[in-house]
Amino acid sequence: MDWTRGNVLGRGSSATVYTAMSTSGDIFAVKSVDCLQTENLKKEQTFLSTLKSPYVVSYKGCDIKKENNNMMYNIFMEYMSSGSIMDLVNSRKGVGLTNMEIARYTRDIAKGLDYIHSCGVVHCDIKGRNILVHEKGAKIGDFGCAKWADQVSQICGTPMFMAPEVARGEEQSFAADIWAFGCTIIEMITGDSLWSNVNDPCSVLYRIAYSNEIPEIPSWISDQVKDFIGKCLIRDPRNRWNAKELLKHPFIQQFDENSNEIVCEKIGTNSPTSILDQDVWDSMEESSSSSSSSSLSLVMGDHEFGQSTSLRQIIKQLAGKSEKRKWAGEKGWITVREW
């Protein structure tokens, strides 16, 4: 079977996402990277290939192919027609999402977090750009920073969405995803960056870590929505609500759809999706074993910091870094694989 690569959907720091089409006409997304730089994408593949939920972007397989004299590693994923939540917000040109859309997407994200947390997975980079949407709702995507809850690993993610305990370099657990979830709801409502009233990123990260402040909750929203966000943004992670508790909040329950609910599958042993999968999984197991050692370094984006690096130094190095999505108008389709 042949498949063809289409337009660029987005570019990250470690991979590029394209549309793709099979000969049977199925549309999907393909995330690609040079085989010399596959560590992050293989990490994402190991999580996507085992998570099965209507609230998580689904995995469809992987391959390795020589293109333009380079060996490319590709993973295939469900195509989400509306892009990320922030793409959708920005496309409204200041109009924003409706109250019903906000409630619906909030519920979907909460259900996705409840599922992945029940599987022992911490996403570590929840934000509007990593929540993908289509006509049926929202799904959690981009597991490049994910980790197992019991794994001792480097802290990673997007600084402005980091929980206080993460910004201090203490821990990155399920509770950190919930803090980022609260930030994402604010981002979804306002269509603006968090901490927009502060121009200095160094000050923002320092305040996240050491002040008693939280991101500003919009004043015009209902008390019920404010309360829901407030339960996510409790600074002490021990008191922060978890996903299962949030699903019982009135804001979620009044919009919950109980009919025709699809049951999520718990993580188990899966057969390889393509002929190359077993080798890829083997290499990932080796990588996972090495990364589970007691590392005290800190990773944010493309930066890695040792234990001796001060918070101020870390913040200064991160201040100029942007994760804005780049778009390109690559038109024309090329055949990249036959099987």
C-alpha positions as CSV (number, residue, x, y, z in Angstrom):
1,M,0.0,0.0,0.0
2,D,1.2,3.5,-0.8
3,W,0.7,6.6,1.2
4,T,1.5,10.2,0.3
5,R,2.7,13.1,2.3
6,G,0.7,16.4,2.1
7,N,0.9,19.9,3.6
8,V,2.7,20.8,6.8
9,L,0.4,21.1,9.8
10,G,2.9,22.3,12.3
11,R,6.6,22.3,13.3
12,G,7.9,21.6,16.8
13,S,11.4,21.8,18.2
14,S,12.0,18.1,17.4
15,A,9.6,17.0,14.6
16,T,7.3,18.2,11.8
17,V,3.7,17.1,11.4
18,Y,2.1,16.6,7.9
19,T,-1.2,15.5,6.5
20,A,-1.0,12.2,4.7
21,M,-3.3,10.1,2.6
22,S,-3.5,6.3,1.9
23,T,-4.3,4.9,-1.5
24,S,-7.8,4.0,-0.1
25,G,-8.4,7.7,0.6
26,D,-7.9,7.6,4.4
27,I,-6.6,10.9,5.8
28,F,-4.2,10.8,8.8
29,A,-1.4,12.8,10.3
30,V,2.3,11.8,10.1
31,K,4.9,13.1,12.5
32,S,8.4,12.9,11.0
33,V,12.0,13.4,12.1
34,D,15.4,12.4,10.9
35,C,16.5,9.0,12.2
36,L,19.5,10.6,13.8
37,Q,17.2,12.6,16.1
38,T,14.5,10.1,17.0
39,E,14.7,10.0,20.8
40,N,11.7,12.3,21.6
41,L,9.5,10.9,18.8
42,K,10.2,7.3,19.9
43,K,9.3,8.3,23.4
44,E,6.0,9.7,22.2
45,Q,5.4,6.6,20.1
46,T,5.7,4.3,23.1
47,F,2.9,6.2,24.9
48,L,0.6,6.7,21.9
49,S,0.9,3.0,20.9
50,T,-0.4,1.9,24.3
51,L,-3.0,4.5,25.2
52,K,-6.5,3.8,23.8
53,S,-9.2,6.4,24.6
54,P,-11.7,8.5,22.7
55,Y,-10.1,11.5,24.5
56,V,-6.5,10.8,23.4
57,V,-5.3,11.2,19.8
58,S,-5.1,7.6,18.4
59,Y,-1.9,6.0,17.1
60,K,-2.0,4.2,13.7
61,G,1.5,2.9,13.2
62,C,5.1,3.8,12.2
63,D,7.7,3.3,9.6
64,I,11.2,4.3,8.6
65,K,11.9,5.5,5.0
66,K,14.7,7.0,3.1
67,E,13.7,10.5,1.7
68,N,16.0,12.9,-0.1
69,N,19.0,10.9,1.1
70,N,17.9,11.0,4.7
71,M,16.4,8.1,6.7
72,M,13.1,9.4,8.2
73,Y,11.3,8.0,11.2
74,N,7.5,8.5,10.9
75,I,4.6,7.8,13.3
76,F,1.0,7.9,12.0
77,M,-1.7,9.4,14.0
78,E,-5.4,10.4,13.8
79,Y,-6.0,13.5,11.8
80,M,-7.8,16.2,13.8
81,S,-9.5,18.5,11.3
82,S,-9.7,21.7,13.4
83,G,-6.0,21.6,14.6
84,S,-5.4,22.6,18.2
85,I,-7.7,24.5,20.5
86,M,-5.6,27.6,20.0
87,D,-5.8,27.3,16.2
88,L,-9.6,27.2,16.6
89,V,-9.6,30.2,19.0
90,N,-7.3,32.2,16.7
91,S,-9.4,31.4,13.7
92,R,-12.4,33.1,15.3
93,K,-10.6,36.5,15.1
94,G,-11.5,37.8,18.5
95,V,-14.9,36.2,18.7
96,G,-13.7,33.3,20.8
97,L,-15.3,30.0,21.7
98,T,-18.9,29.7,22.8
99,N,-19.7,28.8,26.4
100,M,-20.9,25.4,25.2
101,E,-17.7,24.7,23.3
102,I,-15.6,25.7,26.4
103,A,-17.6,23.4,28.6
104,R,-17.5,20.5,26.1
105,Y,-13.7,20.8,25.6
106,T,-13.1,21.1,29.3
107,R,-15.1,17.9,29.9
108,D,-13.2,16.1,27.2
109,I,-9.8,17.2,28.5
110,A,-10.8,16.1,32.0
111,K,-11.9,12.7,30.8
112,G,-8.6,12.4,28.9
113,L,-6.6,13.3,31.9
114,D,-8.6,10.9,34.1
115,Y,-7.8,8.1,31.7
116,I,-4.1,8.7,31.2
117,H,-3.6,9.2,34.9
118,S,-5.4,5.9,35.6
119,C,-2.9,4.3,33.3
120,G,0.0,5.8,35.3
121,V,1.0,8.4,32.7
122,V,1.8,12.0,33.4
123,H,1.5,14.1,30.2
124,C,3.9,16.9,31.5
125,D,3.0,19.4,28.7
126,I,-0.8,20.1,28.8
127,K,-1.6,23.4,27.0
128,G,-3.9,24.7,24.3
129,R,-1.4,23.8,21.5
130,N,-1.4,20.1,22.6
131,I,-5.2,19.8,22.8
132,L,-6.5,18.8,19.3
133,V,-10.1,19.2,18.2
134,H,-12.5,18.0,15.5
135,E,-16.2,17.9,15.1
136,K,-16.7,15.3,17.8
137,G,-14.7,17.2,20.5
138,A,-11.2,17.5,22.0
139,K,-8.4,15.0,22.4
140,I,-5.1,15.1,24.2
141,G,-2.1,14.9,21.9
142,D,1.7,15.3,21.8
143,F,3.1,12.9,24.4
144,G,6.8,13.9,23.7
145,C,7.2,15.0,27.3
146,A,5.2,12.3,28.9
147,K,6.5,9.9,31.6
148,W,5.4,7.1,33.9
149,A,4.2,8.4,37.3
150,D,6.7,6.2,39.2
151,Q,9.6,7.2,36.9
152,V,12.4,9.4,38.2
153,S,13.1,11.6,35.2
154,Q,14.0,15.1,34.0
155,I,11.5,17.9,34.4
156,C,10.2,19.1,31.1
157,G,7.3,21.1,29.5
158,T,6.3,24.6,28.7
159,P,7.4,27.1,31.4
160,M,4.3,29.3,31.5
161,F,2.1,26.2,32.2
162,M,4.3,24.7,34.9
163,A,2.9,24.2,38.3
164,P,4.7,25.8,41.3
165,E,6.3,22.6,42.4
166,V,7.6,21.9,38.8
167,A,9.0,25.4,38.5
168,R,10.9,24.8,41.7
169,G,12.3,21.5,40.3
170,E,10.7,19.4,43.0
171,E,8.3,17.0,41.3
172,Q,6.2,16.5,38.2
173,S,3.2,14.4,38.9
174,F,-0.5,14.1,38.0
175,A,-1.2,17.2,40.0
176,A,1.1,19.2,37.7
177,D,-1.1,18.2,34.7
178,I,-4.1,19.5,36.6
179,W,-2.5,22.9,37.2
180,A,-1.6,23.1,33.4
181,F,-5.2,22.1,32.7
182,G,-6.5,25.1,34.7
183,C,-4.1,27.3,32.7
184,T,-5.3,25.8,29.5
185,I,-9.0,26.7,30.3
186,I,-8.0,30.3,30.9
187,E,-6.1,30.3,27.6
188,M,-9.1,28.8,25.9
189,I,-11.5,31.4,27.4
190,T,-9.3,34.5,26.8
191,G,-7.4,33.5,23.6
192,D,-4.4,35.2,25.2
193,S,-1.1,34.2,26.8
194,L,-1.1,33.5,30.5
195,W,0.5,36.1,32.8
196,S,-0.2,38.6,30.0
197,N,0.1,41.5,32.6
198,V,3.8,40.7,33.1
199,N,6.3,41.4,30.3
200,D,9.4,39.8,31.9
201,P,9.4,35.9,31.6
202,C,12.0,35.7,34.3
203,S,9.6,37.4,36.7
204,V,6.7,35.1,35.7
205,L,8.6,31.9,36.3
206,Y,10.0,33.2,39.6
207,R,6.5,34.2,40.7
208,I,5.1,30.8,39.6
209,A,7.7,29.1,41.8
210,Y,7.8,31.3,44.9
211,S,4.9,33.7,45.2
212,N,1.4,33.0,46.3
213,E,-0.1,34.1,43.0
214,I,-2.0,32.1,40.3
215,P,-2.7,33.1,36.7
216,E,-5.5,35.7,36.5
217,I,-8.9,34.0,36.2
218,P,-11.2,36.1,33.9
219,S,-13.6,38.2,35.9
220,W,-16.5,38.0,33.5
221,I,-17.0,34.2,33.6
222,S,-19.6,32.5,35.9
223,D,-18.8,31.7,39.5
224,Q,-19.2,28.0,38.6
225,V,-16.4,28.2,36.0
226,K,-14.2,30.3,38.3
227,D,-14.6,27.6,41.0
228,F,-13.7,24.8,38.6
229,I,-10.5,26.7,37.5
230,G,-9.7,27.5,41.1
231,K,-9.8,23.8,42.0
232,C,-7.1,23.3,39.3
233,L,-4.9,26.2,40.4
234,I,-4.4,25.4,44.1
235,R,-0.8,26.0,44.7
236,D,-0.3,23.1,47.1
237,P,-0.4,20.0,44.9
238,R,-1.6,17.9,47.8
239,N,-4.8,20.0,47.9
240,R,-5.3,20.4,44.2
241,W,-8.3,18.4,42.8
242,N,-7.6,15.4,40.7
243,A,-9.2,14.6,37.3
244,K,-11.7,12.2,38.8
245,E,-12.9,14.8,41.3
246,L,-13.1,17.5,38.6
247,L,-15.4,15.2,36.6
248,K,-17.9,15.4,39.5
249,H,-17.8,19.2,39.5
250,P,-21.2,20.8,38.6
251,F,-19.5,22.7,35.7
252,I,-18.6,19.3,34.1
253,Q,-21.7,17.4,35.1
254,Q,-24.3,19.7,33.7
255,F,-22.8,19.3,30.2
256,D,-21.8,15.6,30.5
257,E,-23.1,13.3,27.8
258,N,-23.8,9.9,29.3
259,S,-25.3,8.2,26.3
260,N,-23.2,6.1,23.9
261,E,-20.1,6.5,25.9
262,I,-17.0,4.8,24.5
263,V,-15.1,2.8,27.1
264,C,-11.4,3.5,27.3
265,E,-8.9,0.6,27.3
266,K,-6.4,0.3,30.1
267,I,-2.8,-0.1,29.0
268,G,-1.8,-3.7,28.2
269,T,0.4,-5.6,25.9
270,N,-0.3,-4.8,22.2
271,S,0.9,-6.4,19.0
272,P,3.1,-4.3,16.8
273,T,1.1,-2.1,14.4
274,S,3.8,-2.4,11.6
275,I,6.6,-4.8,10.8
276,L,9.1,-2.3,12.2
277,D,7.3,-1.8,15.6
278,Q,9.0,-4.6,17.6
279,D,12.5,-3.2,16.9
280,V,11.3,0.3,17.8
281,W,9.8,-0.9,21.0
282,D,12.9,-2.8,21.9
283,S,15.0,0.4,21.5
284,M,12.5,2.3,23.5
285,E,12.6,-0.1,26.4
286,E,16.4,0.4,26.5
287,S,15.9,4.2,26.3
288,S,13.2,4.0,29.1
289,S,15.5,2.0,31.3
290,S,18.3,4.5,31.0
291,S,16.1,7.5,31.5
292,S,14.6,6.1,34.7
293,S,17.8,6.6,36.6
294,S,18.0,9.2,39.3
295,S,18.6,12.2,37.1
296,L,18.7,15.6,38.7
297,S,19.0,17.7,35.6
298,L,16.2,19.9,34.2
299,V,15.0,19.9,30.6
300,M,12.8,22.6,29.2
301,G,12.4,22.6,25.4
302,D,15.9,22.2,23.9
303,H,17.7,23.2,27.1
304,E,19.2,20.9,29.7
305,F,20.5,22.2,33.0
306,G,22.6,20.6,35.7
307,Q,21.8,20.5,39.4
308,S,24.2,23.4,40.0
309,T,22.4,25.7,37.6
310,S,20.5,28.4,39.5
311,L,16.8,29.1,38.9
312,R,17.7,32.6,37.8
313,Q,20.2,31.2,35.2
314,I,17.6,28.7,34.0
315,I,14.9,31.4,33.6
316,K,17.3,33.8,31.8
317,Q,18.1,31.1,29.2
318,L,14.4,30.3,28.8
319,A,13.2,33.9,28.5
320,G,13.9,34.3,24.8
321,K,12.7,30.9,23.8
322,S,9.4,30.7,21.9
323,E,7.4,27.7,21.0
324,K,5.2,29.5,18.5
325,R,3.9,27.2,15.9
326,K,5.4,27.7,12.4
327,W,3.3,27.1,9.3
328,A,4.4,26.4,5.8
329,G,2.5,26.2,2.6
330,E,4.1,23.0,1.3
331,K,1.8,21.9,-1.5
332,G,2.2,19.0,-3.7
333,W,2.2,15.4,-2.6
334,I,5.0,12.9,-2.8
335,T,5.0,9.1,-2.4
336,V,7.1,8.2,0.6
337,R,6.4,4.5,1.1
338,E,5.0,1.4,-0.5
339,W,4.1,-1.9,1.2
